[in-house]
Amino acid sequence: MALKLIYPHQIPSASHVPTSYSSSSISTTILTTRPLSSSNKRRSSNSFTIQATAAGEEETSSNSKQASALIGKEYSLTITRLKSDIYNTLQGINRGIFGIPSEKKSEIEDIVKLLESLNPNPHPTLHLNKLGGCWKLIYSTITILGSKRTKLGLRDFITLGDFLQVIDVAKGKAVNVIKFNVRGLNLFSGELIVEASFNVTSKTRVDIHYSNSTIVPDQLMNMFRKNYDVLLGIFNPDGWLEITFVDDTLRIGRDNKGNIFILERSKETNP
């Protein structure tokens, strides 16, 4: 038995032995009361240190993961709130195409800057799949004012419909579709279609080159023919575009003319 190996003076008093222990437990308890040698103390100390360090690392790792999860959640909630703010701010301004008060413009640009600072895809041209598909313009700093608006008939009998952009990543092609509704004896609708090619020039920028344009149907083309250059001058996409924010539902860009564009992803497949 293990008790034979223990000297009498090393046996702990009864008060140190739990009464619920079995005899084998007592033997184990007594054996572990033998004074540790200096080498055993070092091993025990090292073992404790290793265990404590491992436990500390596990706790730190766990805390880091929890902190990252919380930061990620707050980051996502912040973007969601800002997107909600931008939609609320854009209510009733018809995409800004006919001008808006400077205070409203500044408010929109402040929200845009905040969204840009939280861009979840800072290198969008490295992930062109996020840019492909159909987008609908919800705000632009491009405006049609004064005599231009009058010449194009946009004060009286022609109204603007949706502004859509279809991006074909595989072909490096973008098609802008500006829809019009014409009031009069015969109500009809039509669209200006502007085609362009693009190529990537940096992790955030593309160069855009105008290819061709047309207006359909012919009745609408006849109405715009005299001022077609004015219309095309407004919607000609030639230049470069910096993509400053993009996620699954919203895209923001700035062009070489200083304009800002905000677009939302559209469910339309054949605009």
C-alpha positions as CSV (number, residue, x, y, z in Angstrom):
1,M,0.0,0.0,0.0
2,A,1.0,3.6,-0.6
3,L,0.9,4.3,3.2
4,K,4.0,2.2,3.7
5,L,6.0,4.7,1.8
6,I,5.1,7.6,4.1
7,Y,6.9,8.5,7.3
8,P,4.7,9.1,10.4
9,H,5.7,12.7,10.8
10,Q,4.5,13.4,7.3
11,I,1.0,12.3,7.8
12,P,-1.4,15.2,8.0
13,S,-3.7,15.6,11.0
14,A,-7.2,14.3,10.7
15,S,-8.5,17.8,10.5
16,H,-6.8,18.2,7.1
17,V,-8.5,15.1,5.6
18,P,-12.0,15.5,4.2
19,T,-14.3,13.0,6.0
20,S,-16.1,12.1,2.8
21,Y,-12.9,10.8,1.1
22,S,-12.5,7.1,0.7
23,S,-9.4,5.3,1.9
24,S,-7.9,5.4,-1.6
25,S,-8.6,9.1,-1.6
26,I,-6.8,9.5,1.7
27,S,-3.8,7.7,0.4
28,T,-3.7,10.0,-2.5
29,T,-4.1,13.0,-0.3
30,I,-1.4,11.9,2.0
31,L,1.0,11.1,-0.8
32,T,0.6,14.6,-2.3
33,T,1.5,16.2,1.0
34,R,5.1,15.1,0.7
35,P,7.2,18.3,0.5
36,L,8.3,19.0,-3.1
37,S,11.9,19.0,-4.0
38,S,13.3,22.2,-5.6
39,S,13.2,20.6,-9.0
40,N,9.6,19.5,-8.5
41,K,8.7,23.0,-7.4
42,R,10.3,24.4,-10.5
43,R,8.3,22.0,-12.7
44,S,5.1,22.7,-10.8
45,S,5.8,26.4,-11.1
46,N,6.5,26.2,-14.9
47,S,3.5,24.0,-15.4
48,F,1.3,26.5,-13.7
49,T,2.8,29.4,-15.7
50,I,2.2,27.5,-19.0
51,Q,-1.3,26.7,-18.0
52,A,-1.9,30.3,-16.9
53,T,-0.4,31.7,-20.1
54,A,-2.5,29.4,-22.3
55,A,-5.6,30.3,-20.4
56,G,-4.7,34.0,-20.7
57,E,-4.2,33.6,-24.5
58,E,-7.5,31.8,-24.9
59,E,-9.3,34.5,-23.0
60,T,-7.5,37.2,-25.0
61,S,-8.4,35.5,-28.3
62,S,-12.0,35.0,-27.2
63,N,-12.2,38.7,-26.1
64,S,-10.7,39.8,-29.4
65,K,-13.2,37.8,-31.4
66,Q,-16.1,39.2,-29.3
67,A,-14.8,42.7,-29.8
68,S,-14.4,42.2,-33.5
69,A,-17.9,40.8,-33.8
70,L,-19.2,43.8,-31.8
71,I,-17.3,46.3,-34.0
72,G,-18.5,44.5,-37.2
73,K,-22.1,44.7,-36.0
74,E,-21.8,48.3,-35.0
75,Y,-20.1,49.1,-38.4
76,S,-22.9,47.4,-40.3
77,L,-25.6,49.2,-38.2
78,T,-23.8,52.5,-38.9
79,I,-23.9,52.0,-42.6
80,T,-27.6,50.9,-42.4
81,R,-28.5,54.1,-40.5
82,L,-26.6,56.3,-42.9
83,K,-28.3,54.7,-45.9
84,S,-31.6,55.2,-44.2
85,D,-30.6,58.9,-43.7
86,I,-29.7,59.4,-47.3
87,Y,-33.0,57.9,-48.5
88,N,-34.9,60.2,-46.1
89,T,-32.9,63.2,-47.2
90,L,-33.5,62.5,-50.9
91,Q,-37.3,62.4,-50.5
92,G,-39.1,64.9,-52.8
93,I,-36.1,66.3,-54.7
94,N,-36.5,64.4,-58.0
95,R,-32.9,63.1,-57.9
96,G,-31.7,66.7,-57.7
97,I,-31.9,67.0,-61.5
98,F,-33.7,70.4,-61.4
99,G,-31.6,71.8,-58.6
100,I,-32.0,71.9,-54.8
101,P,-31.2,74.4,-52.0
102,S,-27.6,74.6,-51.0
103,E,-28.4,73.6,-47.4
104,K,-30.0,70.3,-48.7
105,K,-27.0,69.7,-51.1
106,S,-24.6,70.1,-48.2
107,E,-26.6,67.8,-46.0
108,I,-26.5,65.1,-48.7
109,E,-22.8,65.5,-49.3
110,D,-22.1,65.2,-45.5
111,I,-23.9,61.8,-45.4
112,V,-22.1,60.8,-48.6
113,K,-18.7,61.5,-47.1
114,L,-19.6,59.5,-44.0
115,L,-20.6,56.5,-46.2
116,E,-17.4,56.9,-48.2
117,S,-15.4,56.7,-45.0
118,L,-17.0,53.4,-44.2
119,N,-16.8,51.9,-47.7
120,P,-16.9,48.1,-47.2
121,N,-15.2,47.5,-50.6
122,P,-12.3,50.0,-50.7
123,H,-10.9,48.4,-53.9
124,P,-14.1,47.9,-56.0
125,T,-12.4,47.4,-59.4
126,L,-10.7,44.3,-58.0
127,H,-14.2,42.9,-57.4
128,L,-16.1,43.9,-60.6
129,N,-18.8,41.4,-59.9
130,K,-20.1,43.9,-57.2
131,L,-20.5,46.5,-59.9
132,G,-22.2,44.4,-62.6
133,G,-26.0,44.4,-63.2
134,C,-28.6,47.1,-63.3
135,W,-28.5,50.3,-61.1
136,K,-31.0,53.1,-60.7
137,L,-29.9,56.7,-60.2
138,I,-31.4,58.3,-57.0
139,Y,-29.3,61.4,-56.8
140,S,-26.9,63.4,-58.9
141,T,-25.3,66.8,-58.8
142,I,-25.9,67.1,-62.6
143,T,-28.6,69.6,-63.1
144,I,-30.9,70.7,-66.0
145,L,-31.7,74.4,-65.3
146,G,-32.7,77.6,-67.0
147,S,-32.8,77.7,-70.7
148,K,-31.6,74.1,-71.1
149,R,-34.7,72.9,-69.3
150,T,-36.9,75.1,-71.5
151,K,-35.2,74.0,-74.7
152,L,-35.7,70.3,-73.8
153,G,-39.4,70.8,-73.0
154,L,-38.9,69.6,-69.5
155,R,-41.0,72.4,-68.0
156,D,-44.2,71.6,-69.8
157,F,-45.0,68.4,-71.7
158,I,-42.0,66.1,-71.1
159,T,-41.2,64.5,-67.8
160,L,-38.2,62.5,-66.7
161,G,-38.7,58.8,-65.7
162,D,-36.1,56.5,-64.3
163,F,-32.4,56.8,-64.9
164,L,-31.0,53.3,-65.3
165,Q,-27.5,52.0,-65.8
166,V,-26.7,48.5,-66.9
167,I,-23.1,47.4,-66.5
168,D,-21.8,44.3,-68.4
169,V,-18.5,43.5,-66.6
170,A,-17.5,40.8,-69.0
171,K,-17.7,43.1,-72.0
172,G,-16.5,46.2,-70.3
173,K,-19.6,48.0,-71.3
174,A,-22.1,50.3,-69.7
175,V,-25.5,51.3,-71.0
176,N,-27.3,54.4,-69.6
177,V,-31.1,54.5,-70.1
178,I,-32.9,57.8,-69.4
179,K,-36.7,57.4,-69.7
180,F,-39.1,60.1,-70.7
181,N,-42.9,60.5,-70.6
182,V,-44.5,62.8,-73.1
183,R,-47.9,64.5,-72.3
184,G,-50.1,65.7,-75.1
185,L,-52.8,64.5,-77.5
186,N,-51.1,61.1,-77.6
187,L,-49.4,60.1,-74.3
188,F,-46.3,58.0,-75.0
189,S,-43.0,57.2,-73.5
190,G,-39.5,56.8,-74.8
191,E,-35.9,56.8,-73.8
192,L,-32.4,58.1,-74.5
193,I,-29.9,55.2,-74.7
194,V,-26.2,56.0,-74.2
195,E,-23.6,53.3,-74.7
196,A,-20.1,53.5,-73.4
197,S,-17.1,51.3,-72.8
198,F,-14.9,51.3,-69.7
199,N,-11.5,50.1,-68.6
200,V,-10.0,49.9,-65.1
201,T,-7.2,52.3,-64.4
202,S,-6.8,51.8,-60.6
203,K,-8.3,50.0,-57.7
204,T,-11.1,52.6,-57.4
205,R,-11.3,54.2,-60.8
206,V,-12.4,53.5,-64.4
207,D,-12.1,55.5,-67.6
208,I,-15.3,55.8,-69.5
209,H,-15.5,56.3,-73.3
210,Y,-18.6,57.3,-75.1
211,S,-19.6,54.9,-77.9
212,N,-23.0,55.9,-79.3
213,S,-26.5,57.0,-78.4
214,T,-30.0,57.0,-79.8
215,I,-33.5,58.0,-78.8
216,V,-36.5,55.8,-79.3
217,P,-39.2,55.9,-80.6
218,D,-38.8,58.2,-83.6
219,Q,-41.5,60.6,-82.3
220,L,-39.4,61.4,-79.3
221,M,-36.3,61.7,-81.4
222,N,-38.1,64.3,-83.6
223,M,-38.9,66.3,-80.5
224,F,-35.3,66.3,-79.3
225,R,-33.5,66.5,-82.7
226,K,-33.0,70.3,-82.6
227,N,-31.5,70.2,-79.1
228,Y,-30.0,66.8,-79.3
229,D,-26.5,68.2,-78.6
230,V,-27.8,69.9,-75.4
231,L,-29.3,66.6,-74.2
232,L,-26.2,64.6,-75.0
233,G,-24.0,67.2,-73.4
234,I,-25.8,66.6,-70.1
235,F,-25.7,62.8,-70.2
236,N,-22.4,62.2,-72.0
237,P,-20.4,59.9,-69.7
238,D,-16.9,60.6,-71.2
239,G,-14.2,60.9,-68.5
240,W,-13.3,59.0,-65.4
241,L,-15.3,57.7,-62.5
242,E,-14.1,57.1,-59.0
243,I,-16.2,54.5,-57.2
244,T,-16.1,55.7,-53.6
245,F,-18.7,53.4,-52.0
246,V,-20.3,50.1,-53.1
247,D,-22.1,47.3,-51.3
248,D,-24.9,45.0,-52.2
249,T,-27.6,47.7,-52.6
250,L,-25.9,51.1,-53.0
251,R,-23.2,52.7,-55.1
252,I,-21.6,56.1,-54.9
253,G,-19.3,57.6,-57.5
254,R,-17.5,60.9,-58.3
255,D,-16.5,61.9,-61.8
256,N,-13.8,64.2,-63.3
257,K,-16.3,67.0,-63.6
258,G,-16.8,67.1,-59.8
259,N,-20.3,65.4,-59.9
260,I,-21.6,63.0,-57.3
261,F,-23.8,60.0,-58.3
262,I,-25.8,57.8,-55.9
263,L,-27.4,54.7,-57.4
264,E,-29.4,51.9,-55.9
265,R,-29.4,48.3,-57.2
266,S,-32.4,47.7,-59.4
267,K,-34.3,44.5,-59.9
268,E,-35.0,45.3,-63.5
269,T,-33.3,42.9,-65.9
270,N,-34.4,44.5,-69.2
271,P,-34.7,48.3,-68.8
